[in-house]
């Protein structure tokens, strides 16, 4: 081998070593970024879960093992604005707690008209109880009005929590009873209130919704056109 061939070979070896070093450095950086990303997500998950646990602890007493049981079966789901949590035709199998954001439940008729059943913001629950209990396809859609985060627990695990933590089961039963009363009052308002009375009842009962939900969605929830709602709001503002 002549001197030139030797020099070329040495350059090639040096280049290979340099490239290998770059690959190793890239791999280390990539691994570091991955670990950082995982820890960032874990910290974020803990923050959202703590919001859920704080909600529960304001209503019932929880020991650390009981909190850990709930944590072990909870799944955090992030939703972008307009992203579906449930679509019509799918079977709903979760109990969903809204940690942050604002969501809505609605159906769509044959003409493509939306009919909003309800809204949910932080510390509210949302889902399709009919589909959950019957395992039949849902008639409703649930999507995010704002970027939102929800804590999901399967029905099987939800029942398990209720069996092992009686106070949790009592809390859920109280929520369901209150929900029944709210639904009953809404039916009464729908069949007996004037448009103005419906709107006043809404802003008095759900002031947070009135500030965060688009007027077109409020109109759908109240069973009136956006034009009618605009007229009613004008009349209310003048009084």
N, C-alpha and C positions, 0 to 999 in steps of 0.2 A: 504493500500500500504506500503510495507516494505522500509527500507532505500535504499536497492540496486535498487529497482524499481524506487524510487524517483530520485536517482543519474542518472540512465539510461535515464529517461525522461528529466532531466535537460540537460544532454549531447546532447540529440536529439534536444531539443529546441535551444540550443546554436549553434549546427551545422546548423540547419535550418536558424537561424538568420545570421550566417556567410555566408551561401550560398546565401541568399537573398541579402546580402550586395554586394557580388561579382557580382550577376546578375545585380543589380542596377548600380554598378560601370562600368560593361561591357556595359550596355545600354547607360550610359552617354558618355563613351569613343566612342562607335560606333556612337552615335548621333553627337558628336563633330567632328569625322572624316568625317561624311557625310556632315556636314555644311561646314567644311574646303574644302572638295572636290568640293562642289557646288560653293563656292566663288572662288576657284581656276579656275574652268571652266568658271565662269562668267567673271573673269578678263581676261582670255585668249580670250574669245569671244569678249570682248570689244577691245582688242588689234588688233585682226584680222579685226574687223569691222572698227576700226579707219584707218587701212591701206586702206580699201575700200573708206571710206569717204575722206581721204586725196587725193586719186586718183581722186575722183570726184571734190574736191575743187581746184585741179590744173587745172581743165578744165571749171568748171562753178561755179557761186556763189550760195551758199546754206545757207539759214537761219537755225536757230536751229530747228524750227518746221518742216522744210523740211527734215533736217537730221534725226529727230525723226521718220518721216513718213517712210523713207527708212529703218531705223533701225528696225522698228516694223514689216516689212514684209520680212526681210532678215534672212536666215537660214545658219548657218555655218556647213559645213561638212568636217570632217577629213578623208583623204584617205591614207592608207598604200601603199607603193610601190607595183605596179602591181594590186592594187585594182580597180575594175570597178566603174566608175561614170555612165556609160551608156553601156548597152549590146545590140547587134543587136537583133531586134525583139521587143524591148521595145519602148514605145512612150515617146519621150523627151518632157518635159513640163516646163523646167526651162530656165532662163538666168543665166549663171554661170561665175563668176568672180574669177580668180585665185589670191588668197591672198598670198600664198607661194607655192613653189614647181614647178614641171614641169610635163606636161601632154601631151598626144597625142590622136589624133582621127584617126581611121583607119578602113578599111574593111578587110575581109578575104574571099578569093576566094574558089572555090570548091576543089582546091588542098591543101587548108590550108595555102596558101601564104598570108602574110600580105601586105597590100598596105596603107601606111601612108598618110593621107590627110593633116594633119597639127600638129603643136606643140603649146603649150601655157605655158608661164612662168608667173612670178609675173606681175600683172597689165595688163594681157591679158584676153580676154573672150574666152570661148570655149563652144561648143554645136553642136546640129544638127538642123539647121534652117529649113530644109525641114520637118522634123518630127514635129518640134515645131509649124509650121504654118498649116500643113495639118492634124495633129493628127494621122498620119499613123505610123506604126512601123518603127523604124530606120533601115537603112542599115549599120550603123556604130557602132563601139565600141569606148568608151573613157575610158582610164585608166591612172593611175599615173606612171610616169617614176621614180619619187622620192616621198617620203612622201610629201603629199600636203594638203592644206586647200583651200576650195572654198566657196564663198558666193553664195547662191542660192536664186533666186527670181522667183516665178511662173510667167507665162506669164500674167495672169490676174492682178497680183499686179504690174508687170512691166509696163503694159499699164496704170494702175491707176497712177503710179508715173509720167509717161510721160504726162498725162492729167493735173495733178496738178502742175507739175514743167516743164514748156515749155522748159527751158534751158536744162534739162535732155534729153528731147525728141530730141532736136536739136543735142546734143552731140552723141546720139545713131545713128541718121541718118548719121552724119559725119563719124562715125566708120564704118557703113555699106557701105558707098560709098568708103571709103578707102579700105575696105576688097574686094570690087568688083574689084578695080584697081589692087590690089595685086594678086587676082585670075587670072585676065586677063594676067598680066605679067608672072605668073607662067605657064599658058597654052602656051604662046609664047616660053618661055624657054624650055618647055618640047618637043615642036615639031620642034624647030629650032636650039637649042644650042648643041654643042658637050658635051661629058661627062665632059671634063675639064672645059668648060665654065659654065656648070650647077653647078659644085662644087664651082668654084670661085664666082659665083653669090650668092650661098647659104651662104658662109662664110662672104661675104661682106655685104649681106642684113641681115643675122641673126647671128652675131658673138656670141651672148650669147648661142644660140642653139648649135653652133659648139663646145662649151666648155662643155656642160652639157648632150648632147644627145649621146647615144652609136652610134658608126660608122655604125653598121648594120641597125639602124633605119634611120640614115641619108641617107644611100644607098637606102632604101625602099622609102623614101620621094622623092629622086631624080630619082627614076625609074631605078636603076641599081643594079647589084649584088654587094655584099660586096667586092668581088675580084676586080671588075672593079674600085670601089671607092678606094681601097687600092693602085691600080696601079696609078690612077689619083693623089692621094695625094703624092705618091712618085715622080711623074713627077713635080708637083707643088713645092715640097720641094727643088728640084734640081735647080729651076730657081731663 
